[in-house]
């Protein structure tokens, strides 16, 4: 028996086939997530995305029989509006596109910052889905909301495969219209914004089958198997499943274009002190758990930018990182705000900074400063998330692009003064989605996932002398410049 996991990421999309005995990856198809750039706006090209995913699925299903399920994970806030015939209306605005700044101001003025947090558990921000919906309503000349549906990216692909109009709880948590405590759509928010409740899809549990391949798609794929379709959920949360993040004493660091910290909890943190730190609550991909989540908009993106700017003849990131391991960046500091800042002072308009440049500065010193800067801002995020929490985690689980980069992993341990456990899991998000579906289909147990991970981790212990050095650099140089960057956006 086989399971397929799909990960629709900001940079790349992966379609992976897993064998149910050990969930080893038998086939992996990766392509760049297609986008359309129009002036300063960036949109997902959902037609090309669907065509690419469909072709990859067809290639897999034509070779393998007895496929049980296709489970889709995706970026959190982006989505599409469709009509009752399935046509896409308006753009699929990327989560980081800032065109919706006026819409979030309108939402806050209408409902109130504190009230929004009391209902949704997330701090108001232009990224969230409701602002994209309002932008489309205001700019795409829609005559009526009748028959329209809003789908997350994962929901859209699930709809194209099965015809079911659904969204899982973890992705619903990223819309800024979801009543977190009651686990339903917020009539208060939707009514205040003149949004019909029927616009929002049915709520389902993460990984739970929502239907089977519709007959037309099954025929195109050349299969008579009854392949079910599931929505895995928010990509970071699905990746956490692959590491066995099943209790609230553990922390996940999910690295990619963005970098996110995730903690699961028995109850949401919706008090004022959580709002003050811009921390987002949500529903986990496992029933009865909540999430506390925060992310850096430009984690891995900083390294891509660095490579393009200073190492455009290099083809291998590993070579760059290996060469900078012993490099001293001196007093040089990088503030990684290429797409604004993350919590605790979240802002879309703050800008990146490189401080301490000299005429003798080398590209390797700049690269080391970039690596340190990303780890320093992760420390800002880490300190904000764990503020007031008595039982700090003993270690941090890491998935994503950092896993194969020991220089980056060791620096995380040194800066955070915490053991880092790198999960060498091939395509953790896609695998997590497949594992989640298998669990919800009663094909595996959570203990089976723990067993699979026994030989998958490599640990990095903090080095006291370097932790002391980086603490000094963080407090004396990085933090003051970071604060200047945050404060300048108000000028």
Secondary structure, DSSP 8 states (H G I E B T S, - for coil): -EEEEEEE-SSEEEEEEEETTT--EEEEEEEE--EEEETTEEEE-HHHHHHHHHHHHHHHHTT---EEEEEEEE-SS-EEEE-TTS-EES-EE-TT-GGGHHHHHHHHHHH-HHHHHHHHSS---TTSHHHHHHHHHHHTT----TT-EEEEHHHHHHHHHH---EEEHHHHTTSS-EETTTTEE-HHHHHHTT--GGGB-EEE-TT-EEEE--HHHHHHHT--S--EEEEEEEHHHHHHHHTT--STT-EEEEESSSEEEEEEESS---SHHHHHTT-EEEE-SSTT-EEEEEEETTSHHHHHHHHHHH-TT---HHHHHHHHTT---TT-EEE--TT-B-TTS-BSS---EEE---TT--HHHHHHHHHHHHHHHHHHHHHHHHTT-SS--SEEEEEEGGGG-HHHHHHHHHHHTSEEEEE--TTHHHHHHHHHHHHHTTSS-HHHHHHHTTTSEEEE---HHHHHHHHHHIIIIIHHHHHHHHHHTT-
